[in-house]
Amino acid sequence: MKILILGAGVTGSSVAEAFASEENDIVVIDFRQELLDALKDRFDIATVVGNAAHPSVLEQAGIDSTDIVIAVTDSDETNMLACLIINALHKRPKTIARVRAIDYLNNPKLFGPTGIPVDIVISPEQIVMESIRNLIEFPGVLHISDFAGGLVRLFSVKVVANGFLTGKKIKTLRERLSDGKTRVVAIFRQGEPTCVTGDISIETGDEVFFVAPRDEVRRVLKELDKLEAPLKRIIIAGGGHVGKRLALALEKKHQVKIIEKDPIRANKIANDLQHTVVLLGDCADEALLLDESIESADLFCAITDNDGVNIISASLAKSLGARKTICLLNHNSYTKLLPGTGIDVTVLPNQETLGSILKHVRRGDVAQVTSLCGGTAEAIEAIAHDNNNGESVVGRRVDSINFPAGIVMGALIRNSQVIPIHHDTIFAEDDHVVMFAMEKKLVSNIEKIFQPIALIP
């Protein structure tokens, strides 16, 4: 598949990395030569220097033979204009555009049939906000995401010394969570995947991933001794797009304060927010945090656009007594700095955004993708079809599907109902199957047997 990526910034680089490892033909356009050179040093891709919305630059990048365009430059206007030009001048590949400004996103006609021709519009800020809101709803988890329209949730917890999970075997957990619908799908130990079998023992420091029906998540967390008290008093560091959206989503049911250092921005969001206290100041100012009773805050959420500020302020807040801290990091490598800081949870915007792109690029009939563990693993919701090529799962038992080790069945949704998965369960047409691939190279096995007939050559 030929994929054209517009923009070599943090998001564009993450997308290029994700697809370059899957034998795709990747071309990246950016006007910054140094960013393109850095990408070429790391991956086997082609690059073009120039404005991503200029017709001549798009032609130089081979737009006529491109299958998918992913427009993720730093400019909404450039992303939209590029899609408009591609539609006007060329046979149209599928287009995905990142759009950040709420003014654009709030107008439903803008991207409709008579509007700007973009197939899929993604809003990273909205995606990240929803991810953080989920973490606030379930404060005992490290990650949580929805599948099958919210019927099923994937979540992970950290194993602490002398905790309920420490030393437990997987088969013991299965007996404890014996509804047949809740499953352990992965264990990551020191950042590396461990094969999930009944005799594997869980160790301190492991990150354990579960799949459960949405209504069962709280019960499961309670069984695991991971159901924490609700987070009521929340301080948000950073009043940017994510901070403002998060405050809007929380302020009616929580006590919310935002710390913003830009007086113009602080004044604007203060006018837009009805029940949020907006504080003008530095979120890493110890005196300010103490004045705002940081020691009685349930959550300090550091989501400025500066990774260093986020790490410092979240670590400081934790040391001053904040119950929990969430830290947003745009660079995955910075996670290596976190041990010893006391920071509870990290959110990686590029990883969250990548999943929303991947579900439109995967070759099978894929409804949802979540990129996990720094992009090394994926959770995938695929739809079963009888594709008449002998590779379909339809009509076959679970134990007849010869998936390689590292792909784990998580949930089966049939007619909007979550049903238990057993070895003798038979797949039916239009079943939604949630699976965990511990390594990206395994995803092609899922794509192959979940292709609808229309996609088979």
C-alpha positions in Angstrom: 0.0 0.0 0.0 1.3 3.5 -0.9 0.8 6.0 1.9 1.5 9.7 1.6 2.0 11.5 4.9 1.8 15.3 5.0 3.8 16.6 7.8 7.0 15.3 9.5 6.3 16.6 13.0 5.7 14.5 16.1 2.5 12.9 14.8 3.7 12.5 11.2 6.9 10.8 12.4 4.8 8.4 14.6 2.6 7.5 11.7 5.6 7.0 9.4 7.2 4.7 12.0 4.0 2.7 12.4 3.6 2.0 8.7 7.2 1.8 7.7 7.6 -1.4 9.7 4.7 -3.1 7.7 6.2 -3.2 4.2 4.2 -0.2 3.0 5.5 2.3 0.4 5.8 5.5 2.5 6.4 9.1 1.3 6.5 12.1 3.7 6.2 15.7 2.6 7.4 18.6 4.8 9.1 21.9 4.3 11.7 21.2 7.0 14.6 19.3 5.5 16.1 18.5 8.9 13.0 16.6 10.0 12.8 14.6 6.8 16.5 13.8 7.0 16.0 12.5 10.6 13.2 10.2 9.3 15.2 8.9 6.4 18.0 8.0 8.8 15.6 5.8 10.8 13.3 4.3 8.2 13.3 3.1 4.6 11.0 5.8 3.3 10.9 8.5 0.6 10.7 12.2 1.3 9.8 15.4 -0.6 10.7 18.9 0.6 8.0 21.5 0.1 4.5 22.8 0.9 2.2 19.8 1.4 -0.7 21.7 -0.2 1.1 22.7 -3.4 0.0 20.7 -6.5 3.5 20.4 -7.9 4.8 19.0 -4.6 2.0 16.5 -4.4 2.7 15.4 -7.9 6.4 15.0 -7.1 5.4 12.7 -4.2 3.4 10.5 -6.6 -0.1 11.4 -5.6 -1.6 9.7 -8.7 -0.5 6.2 -7.4 -1.2 6.9 -3.7 -3.8 4.8 -1.8 -4.1 6.8 1.3 -3.2 10.4 2.2 -2.7 11.2 5.9 -2.6 15.0 6.4 -1.1 15.8 9.8 0.8 19.0 9.3 0.8 21.6 12.1 -1.8 23.7 10.2 -5.5 22.8 9.9 -5.7 24.9 6.9 -2.9 23.2 5.1 -4.4 19.8 5.8 -7.8 20.7 4.5 -6.5 22.6 1.5 -4.3 19.6 0.5 -7.4 17.3 0.6 -9.4 19.8 -1.5 -6.6 20.0 -4.1 -6.2 16.2 -4.2 -9.9 15.8 -4.9 -10.0 18.5 -7.5 -6.9 17.5 -9.5 -6.4 13.8 -9.1 -8.0 10.4 -8.9 -9.0 10.5 -5.3 -7.2 8.4 -2.7 -8.7 8.0 0.7 -7.9 11.1 2.7 -7.5 11.5 6.5 -6.9 14.9 7.9 -6.1 16.2 11.4 -8.2 19.2 12.4 -7.7 20.8 15.7 -9.7 24.0 15.8 -13.1 23.6 17.5 -14.6 26.3 15.1 -14.0 23.9 12.2 -15.2 20.8 14.0 -18.4 22.3 15.3 -19.7 22.9 11.8 -21.2 19.6 10.6 -21.7 20.9 7.0 -18.0 21.9 6.6 -17.0 18.3 5.8 -20.3 17.1 4.4 -21.1 16.0 0.8 -21.0 19.6 -0.3 -18.1 20.7 1.9 -14.4 20.1 2.1 -13.8 16.6 0.6 -12.1 14.8 3.5 -13.0 11.2 4.1 -12.0 11.0 7.7 -11.4 13.9 10.1 -9.5 13.2 13.3 -9.2 15.5 16.3 -6.2 14.6 18.5 -7.3 16.9 21.2 -10.7 15.3 21.4 -9.2 11.8 21.4 -6.7 12.7 24.2 -9.4 14.4 26.2 -11.7 11.3 26.1 -8.7 9.1 27.0 -8.0 11.2 30.1 -11.7 11.4 31.0 -11.8 7.6 31.0 -8.8 7.4 33.3 -10.6 9.8 35.7 -13.7 7.6 35.6 -11.6 4.6 36.5 -8.7 5.9 38.6 -7.2 2.5 39.4 -6.2 1.8 35.7 -3.2 2.7 33.6 -5.1 2.5 30.3 -8.7 2.1 29.3 -10.4 2.2 25.8 -13.8 1.3 24.3 -14.6 -1.3 21.6 -17.9 -2.3 19.9 -19.5 1.0 20.4 -18.7 1.0 24.2 -20.1 -2.5 24.9 -16.6 -3.8 25.7 -13.6 -2.1 27.4 -9.9 -2.9 27.4 -8.1 -1.8 30.5 -4.7 -2.4 32.2 -3.6 -2.3 35.8 -0.1 -2.2 37.4 0.8 -5.0 39.8 2.1 -3.7 43.1 4.1 -5.5 45.7 1.9 -7.6 48.0 -1.2 -6.7 46.0 -4.0 -9.0 45.2 -2.6 -9.9 41.8 1.0 -10.5 43.0 1.9 -14.2 42.5 -1.5 -15.2 41.1 -1.7 -17.6 38.2 -3.9 -16.7 35.2 -6.0 -19.8 35.7 -6.7 -18.6 39.3 -7.9 -15.3 38.0 -10.1 -17.0 35.5 -11.8 -18.9 38.3 -12.3 -15.6 40.3 -13.7 -13.8 37.2 -15.7 -16.8 36.0 -18.4 -14.9 34.0 -16.7 -16.1 30.7 -16.8 -12.6 29.4 -13.8 -11.1 31.2 -10.4 -12.3 30.0 -6.7 -11.6 30.6 -5.4 -10.8 27.1 -1.8 -9.6 27.8 0.9 -9.2 30.4 3.8 -6.8 29.8 6.8 -7.4 32.0 9.5 -4.8 32.0 8.0 -3.5 28.7 8.1 -6.9 27.0 5.1 -9.1 26.2 4.7 -12.4 28.1 2.6 -15.2 26.6 -0.7 -15.6 28.5 -1.2 -19.1 29.6 -3.1 -20.6 32.6 0.1 -21.4 34.4 1.8 -18.0 34.1 2.3 -16.3 37.4 1.8 -12.5 37.7 4.8 -10.6 39.1 5.2 -7.2 40.9 5.6 -4.5 38.2 3.7 -6.3 35.5 1.1 -4.4 33.5 -1.9 -6.8 33.0 -4.5 -6.1 30.3 -8.1 -7.3 30.7 -11.1 -7.2 28.4 -14.5 -7.0 30.0 -18.1 -5.9 29.2 -18.5 -2.2 30.0 -20.9 -2.8 32.9 -18.5 -5.3 34.5 -15.4 -3.1 34.7 -16.1 -1.8 38.1 -16.9 -5.2 39.5 -13.7 -6.6 38.0 -11.6 -3.8 39.4 -13.2 -4.3 42.8 -12.4 -8.0 42.6 -8.8 -7.1 41.8 -8.6 -4.6 44.7 -8.1 -1.8 42.1 -11.3 0.1 42.5 -10.2 3.4 43.9 -12.3 6.3 45.4 -13.7 8.8 42.9 -11.6 11.8 41.9 -13.5 14.9 42.8 -11.1 17.8 43.2 -9.1 18.1 40.0 -6.4 20.6 39.1 -5.5 20.9 35.3 -2.1 22.3 34.4 -2.5 23.8 31.0 -5.4 25.6 29.5 -4.8 24.7 25.8 -7.3 22.8 23.6 -7.0 19.6 25.6 -7.2 21.4 29.0 -10.3 23.4 28.0 -12.1 20.4 26.5 -11.3 18.4 29.6 -12.6 21.1 31.9 -15.8 21.4 29.9 -16.3 17.6 30.2 -15.7 17.5 33.9 -16.9 20.8 35.4 -20.5 19.9 36.1 -19.7 16.9 38.2 -16.2 17.7 39.6 -14.5 20.6 41.3 -12.1 21.8 38.5 -9.3 24.4 38.5 -7.1 25.2 35.5 -3.6 26.8 35.8 -2.7 28.8 32.7 0.3 31.1 32.4 -0.8 33.0 29.3 -3.0 35.9 30.5 -4.9 36.2 27.1 -5.6 32.5 27.0 -6.5 32.4 30.7 -9.0 35.2 30.1 -10.6 33.5 27.1 -11.1 30.1 28.8 -12.4 31.8 31.9 -15.2 33.4 29.8 -16.0 30.0 28.1 -16.1 27.8 31.2 -19.1 28.1 33.5 -18.0 26.2 36.6 -14.2 26.1 36.4 -11.8 28.3 38.4 -9.1 29.6 36.1 -5.8 30.5 37.8 -3.2 32.7 36.1 0.3 31.4 36.9 3.0 28.8 36.5 1.9 25.2 37.2 5.4 24.4 38.5 5.3 27.2 41.1 5.4 25.5 44.5 3.9 28.5 46.2 0.9 28.6 43.9 0.3 24.9 44.3 0.4 25.2 48.1 -1.9 28.2 48.0 -4.4 26.1 46.0 -4.2 23.2 48.6 -2.5 20.8 46.3 -2.3 18.3 49.3 -6.1 17.9 49.2 -6.4 17.5 45.4 -7.5 14.1 44.2 -5.9 14.6 40.8 -3.2 16.8 39.3 -3.4 16.6 35.5 -0.3 18.0 33.7 -1.3 18.5 30.0 0.6 21.6 28.8 2.3 21.5 25.4 5.7 21.2 27.1 6.8 17.7 28.1 9.4 19.0 30.5 6.9 21.2 32.3 4.4 18.4 32.5 7.0 16.0 34.2 8.3 18.7 36.6 4.8 20.0 37.6 3.3 16.5 38.0 6.2 15.3 40.0 6.1 18.4 42.2 2.4 18.1 42.8 2.8 14.4 43.8 5.6 15.3 46.3 3.3 18.0 47.8 0.5 15.6 48.5 -1.7 15.3 45.4 -3.4 11.9 45.5 -2.9 11.0 41.8 -1.1 12.6 38.9 -1.5 12.2 35.1 1.2 13.4 32.8 0.9 14.0 29.1 4.0 13.3 27.0 4.4 13.9 23.3 7.8 12.1 23.2 7.7 8.4 24.1 11.4 8.5 25.1 10.6 10.8 28.0 8.8 7.9 29.7 12.3 6.7 30.7 12.6 9.7 33.0 9.5 8.9 35.0 10.7 6.2 37.5 11.1 7.8 40.8 9.0 10.8 40.0 5.8 9.4 41.6 3.8 10.1 38.5 0.9 7.6 38.4 -0.2 7.6 34.7 1.2 8.8 31.4 -0.9 9.7 28.3 0.8 9.6 24.9 -1.2 11.7 22.4 0.5 10.3 19.4 -0.3 6.7 20.5 -3.9 7.7 21.1 -4.1 9.4 17.7 -2.4 6.6 15.9 -5.2 4.1 16.7 -7.8 6.4 15.1 -5.7 6.4 11.9 -4.9 2.7 11.9 -8.5 1.6 11.9 -9.0 3.3 8.5 -5.8 1.8 7.1 -6.0 -1.8 8.2 -6.8 -4.2 5.3 -9.4 -6.3 7.0 -12.9 -5.1 8.0 -11.7 -3.3 11.1 -14.0 -1.2 13.3 -11.6 -0.1 16.0 -7.8 -0.1 16.8 -6.0 1.0 19.9 -2.2 1.3 19.8 -0.6 0.3 23.0 2.8 0.0 24.8 4.5 2.7 22.9 3.1 1.5 19.6 4.6 -2.0 19.9 1.2 -3.7 20.4 -2.4 -3.3 19.1 -5.9 -4.2 20.2 -8.1 -4.7 17.2 -11.9 -5.0 16.8 -12.5 -6.9 13.5 -15.8 -8.0 11.8 -16.2 -11.5 10.6 -17.3 -12.2 7.0 -17.6 -15.3 4.9 -15.2 -14.1 2.2 -15.2 -17.4 0.2 -11.4 -17.8 0.1 -11.1 -20.4 2.8 -9.4 -18.0 5.2 -12.6 -16.7 6.9 -13.4 -17.4 10.6 -17.2 -17.7 9.8 -18.5 -21.2 10.6 -15.3 -22.2 12.3 -14.6 -23.1 16.0 -12.3 -20.9 18.0 -9.9 -23.8 18.5 -9.6 -24.3 14.8 -8.2 -20.8 14.2 -4.4 -21.2 14.0 -3.4 -17.8 15.2 0.3 -17.6 16.1 1.3 -17.2 19.7 0.9 -13.5 20.6 -2.7 -13.1 19.3 -5.2 -13.4 22.1 -9.0 -13.5 21.7 -10.5 -10.9 24.0 -14.3 -10.5 23.4 -17.0 -11.7 21.0 -19.9 -9.4 20.3 -22.9 -10.8 18.4 -26.1 -8.8 17.7 -25.0 -6.1 20.2 -24.5 -8.7 23.0 -21.2 -9.7 24.5 -21.1 -13.5 24.6 -18.5 -15.8 26.3 -15.7 -17.2 24.2 -14.9 -20.9 24.6 -12.8 -23.3 22.6 -15.9 -24.6 20.9 -17.5 -21.2 20.1 -18.4 -21.0 16.4 -18.0 -17.6 14.7 -20.9 -16.2 12.7 -21.3 -13.6 10.0 -20.9 -10.0 11.3 -19.5 -11.1 14.7 -17.3 -8.4 16.2 -14.1 -9.9 17.6 -11.8 -8.0 19.9 -8.2 -9.3 19.8 -4.9 -8.3 21.3 -1.8 -8.5 19.1 1.3 -8.4 21.4 3.5 -7.5 18.4 2.7 -5.4 15.4 4.1 -8.0 13.0 1.2 -10.3 14.0 -1.5 -7.9 12.8 -1.3 -9.2 9.2 -2.6 -12.5 10.4 -5.7 -10.8 11.7 -6.1 -8.7 8.5 -6.0 -11.8 6.3 -8.9 -13.7 7.8 -11.2 -10.7 8.5 -11.2 -9.4 5.0 -14.7 -8.9 3.4 -15.1 -10.4 0.0 -14.9 -7.0 -1.7 -11.3 -6.6 -0.7 -10.0 -9.9 -2.0 -8.3 -9.7 -5.4 
